[in-house]
Every structure is written in C-alpha cells, then in structure tokens.
Amino acid sequence: MSQDKIQEAALALHRFGLGPRPGSIAAIAADPRGALLAELDRPGAGRIDDAGLLTAAASSRAAFEARSARQAQKIVEERAKKQAEQAQAQTMAMGEDTKPEAAKPASATPGPTIERQNFLKEVRARLDAALLPEIGFPERLVWFWSNHFCVSGFVVPNLAGGYEREAIRPYILGRFVDMVLAAEGHPAMLAYLNNNVSIGPNSVAGINRTRGLNENLAREIMELHTLGVRTGYTQDDVIRFANVLTGWTTISPVDNPEHGSEFIFNPRLHEPGPQQVMDKIYPEPGVEQGRAVLADLARHPATATHIASKLARHFVADTPPPPLVERLTKTFRDTDGDLRELAKTLVTDPLAWETPRDKLKMPCEWSVAITRALGGRGDAQRFANSQALLGQPMWRPSAPNGFADDEATWIDGLGRRLDIANAVAQRVGERIEPGETLEIALGPLVSSDTRAAIGRAESRQQALTLLFMSPEFQRR
C-alpha cells in the first residue's frame, strides 16, 4: 500500500467523516474515494430506525402531559399543606394542646423528567450513528443539513431530536426540494419560527381576531434556507410569502391528546387569494400555494449557489476554492438539486482533497473524533454536557442561522477543549496507549513536531491531551 493512499485515507476520515476508528485508515486505504461513495450507497444511509424513539409530536405530547401532571401534583400538595395549616390554627384557637407532626422522611431524589429521558435517548441514538460507521460521511451530511435547517431546543425542547430524524435524515441523499418541503412544514420549524401563530389579515380568523401576520418563517426560508442574503427578493416578497404560509400550523395538545403537536393546514387562518412572490403569481388555493412557492425557491439559481458555497465551506475551507463552488453549483442546477449527486461531486473533486487542512473542526466533530479514536461508545449524558460546555449544545443554536462554521467563532474556545481533553485523558489514561492512539487517530497526517511532543510527555494522560489538542487532530 502506497503512503499516498494511506494519507488520502486519513484525510478522508477527517475531512469528510467523523475521524478514524481503530483500523479504519487501513480499511479504506485501497480506495478512499470509493469508500466514501460506498457509504452513500448503503441502504438507509443517514437514517435512524429505533422503535424506542418517539416521534417529534409524540415526544411533545408526552412532555405536555408530564408537565401538566407535575403542575397538578404541585397544586394538590399546596392545597393539602394549606388545609393542614388551617386545621392546626383552628385547633390552637380552641385551646387544645397539639403536638407537632413527626417529621416526614425526605422523599427520594426525583429521577430525570420524561422530557430529559427522551432527550438523552435522542442523544444516544445520534451518538451511536456517529460512532458506528467506518467513515461517517452520511452522518456528516446529516449534521450539515440539520444545522442548515436548524431549530432550537431552547424554543422547541421536545421536538428537535425527532425533527432531525423526520425532516432531515430521510432526505440527505434525495432532492433538495423534498427536504425543503419536509423541514418547513414540520411542526418543530413552524413553532420555532412562530408560523403556528401567524394569521392572514383578511382570513376568517384574521378578521375576527387582533393577532396577525408573522414574517419570521418566510424571511428565514428566503435568507437562510434557500436564496441567501441580497439575492433579489424584497421586503414585499417576504410579506407576501408570509401570507402564503398562513394556515400552516400545529394541533394544540391541550385540545387533542392523540394528535397534538402534529402539522395541520387551517384554512380559517390562511390569507385568501393569489399572491405574487418574486415576479411570479401563485393562484393555488390553500396549502398548495405554499408548496408551490417553496418548490420554486428550492430550484432558484441563487439557491444553487448558496447551497454549493455553504457545503464547500463546511467540508473544505472557510474560503473555499471558487472552481469547487462553481462545479457544485452546476451539479445542483443540472440535477434538480439531487443531493446524492452533490455529495458525489464534492468527494470526487480534486480541490476537495488538495486544499490544505486549515479548517477547524466544530466542537461536536472534535468530541466524536476523540471517542472514535479511543474505540469507545461514549456516554450520552456526559457528551451532552461537554457540548454545552464547548458552546455547541445539542440541537440548541442561539439563532435561526445555526451554529457558525468558521474558525473565528470557535478559536477562542480552545481553552475549553483543553479542559475536555484533560478530563478524557485522565479517565482513560491508565488503559490507553498514546502511541497506538496516535497512529489510529492521525497516522500519516501527524507532523514530526507533534510526534516528538507526544513522545516527550511525562505521562500517558499528558500525551493523550497533547494528541487531542494537536493542530492535526483539531483540523479537517
């Protein structure tokens, strides 16, 4: 096996995958590009089929019921306490001697709430999906698209994990238009961007109520999800598109315990009549009007450029080579947004391999790469805590544009990465050989300076920390 092929295999695992596992560099070294393409062709690539996971809507309903039950229990306890106090006061007023009640034994510390249990199940499933594949290219695509069409658990805490499984994973190798339709019509997105409370001004509900139009979803679809900023649409286009999307809402779990939090089109909320969006008139009535606009936005030339640029920026460089972006754009346009073909174009383009490894990994990639290099399975609770510490909490971006994907955003967090690396090294240092882990994790990518620094380490713990904090391990 040539050294070039071994180096190419290591690069494939870091740039397009989630980092090497024991033996994975050698496993794909015969044909690294072919191995990446083979992962795309595996049945169910990117999906999570776990009967133990609730749908997003079911998780939301379960959380609602649990919160309602806790609130009811709190009210019952407060009433009982008040009644006991009143009875004691009445007894004392009658001059009777009373003895204080014996102190009740402290109740056991309550376990995780249903909401937390469901969240950790989702984290566990996502972590397994990242740790088990040989390379993890489809999973990287899931993470890319989930961040592109992000929702936030800060706003929709019981929907985010299910949303990723339902609106992102099934479509990562399909057509972009289908992912757009799935994501924008999902209850998590509708709730996150307030479209579930948006009402057409001239709709039946709009005439009868004071609440009105909400532009959030329409604006973010155009600015973030499809066309990109400054691509020809106006504020009037946003308003008219927001009118088109009125009626796209969710069923309240208060009124419907069987179908609460599911999508519904409510014609009473929908702005009647045709709407003109970006020089095209959409006469379709009802929900089809919104689907027609979304389909055209998904196929717009500006969308192709926006998606191609963002994909190249994520996998290759903060400032990706223009010819690579141009070829990705052409593939998107020529194939009607076929995301499988787009992924193939990415990993077969020479510039995707020749560009220097200067791209800083995002915290989630770096953390998973450590676990993969150690050959472990990870712990869902610990992983979720570490991601929050590193500034990338699970499914919780602070804004609709998702987690930033550039070095300037994450470089100041290297001190926190050092804390995590130290903690991991301390936990596993007694049973992990640093020299072997170095070859597993980096192989031919490691520089002589890094190899020498690790060799001079005073302990296994220090050596592992140096490995995980090395420039070669931090970069894609």
PENORQUI-V874052 format. One line per field, one symbol per residue. ss: DSSP state (H for helix, E for strand, L for the rest). phi: phi as a letter, one per 40 degrees, with the letter a starting at -180 (. if undefined). psi: psi as a letter, one per 40 degrees, with the letter a starting at -180 (. if undefined). A space follows every 10 residues. Layout:
# PENORQUI-V874052
ss->???
phi->???
psi->???
This chain:
# PENORQUI-V874052
ss->LLHHHHHHHH HHHHHLLLLL LLLHHHHHLL LHHHHHHHHH HLLLLLLLLL LLLLLHHHHH HHHHHHHHHH HHHHHHHHHH HHHHHHHHHH HHHLLLLLLL LLLLLLLLLL LLLHHHHHHH HHHHHHHHHH HLLLLLHHHH HHHHHHHHLL LLLLLLLLLH HHHHHHHHHH HLLLEHHHHH HHHHLLHHHH HHLLHHHLLL LLLHHHHHLL LLLLLHHHHH HHHHHLLLLL LLLLHHHHHH HHHHHLLEEE LLLLLLLLLL LLEEELHHHL LLLLEEELLE EELLLLHHHH HHHHHHHHLL HHHHHHHHHH HHHHHLLLLL LHHHHHHHHH HHHHLLLEHH HHHHHHHHLH HHHHLLLLLE LLHHHHHHHH HHHHLLLLLH HHHHHHHHHL LLLLLLLLLL LLLLLLHHHH HHHHHHHHHH HHHHHHHHLL LLLHHHHHHH HLHHHLLHHH HHHHHLLLLH HHHHHHHHLL HHHHEL
phi->.ccccccccc cdcccbbbhc bdgccccbcc adcccccccc ccdgdgcbbb cccccdcccc cccccccccc cccccccccc cccccccccc ccccgccbbc cccccccccc cccdcccccc cccccccccc ccccbgcdcc cdccccccbc bbccbbcbbc ccdcccbbdc bcbbcddccd ccccccdccc cdbgccbcbc dbcdccccbc cbcbcdcdcc cccbcbcgcf bhcbcccccc cccdccgcab cccccbccbd gccacbcccc ccgcbbbfgb cbcdcgcccc cccdccccbc dccdcccccc cccccbadbc cdcccccccc cdccbfgccc cccccdcbcd ccbccdcbcc ccdccccccc ccccgcbgbc cccccccccc gbcdfbccac cgccbacdcb cccccccccc cccccccbdc bbcdcccdcc cbfccccccc ccccccdcac cccccccccc dcccbc
psi->hidddddddd dddddeafii iheddddedd gddddddddd ehheheihgh eehiiddddd dddddddddd dddddddddd dddddddddd dddeeihihi iihiihiihi aiiddddddd dddddddddd ddiddfdddd ddddddddfi iheddgdedd ddddddedde edeaiddddd ddddeidddd ddfeeeehhh deiddddeid iaiheddddd dddddcdiif feiidddddd ddddeiehai hhedegedei eiiihhddeh hiiiihhfeh hhehiadddd ddddddddei dddddddddd ddddddidgi hddddddddd ddddeffhdd ddddddeehd deddhigehh iidddddddd dddefieihd ddddddddde egihffieie eahifiddde deeddddddd dddddddedd ehhddddddd ddbeehiddd dddddeieid ddddddddei dddei.
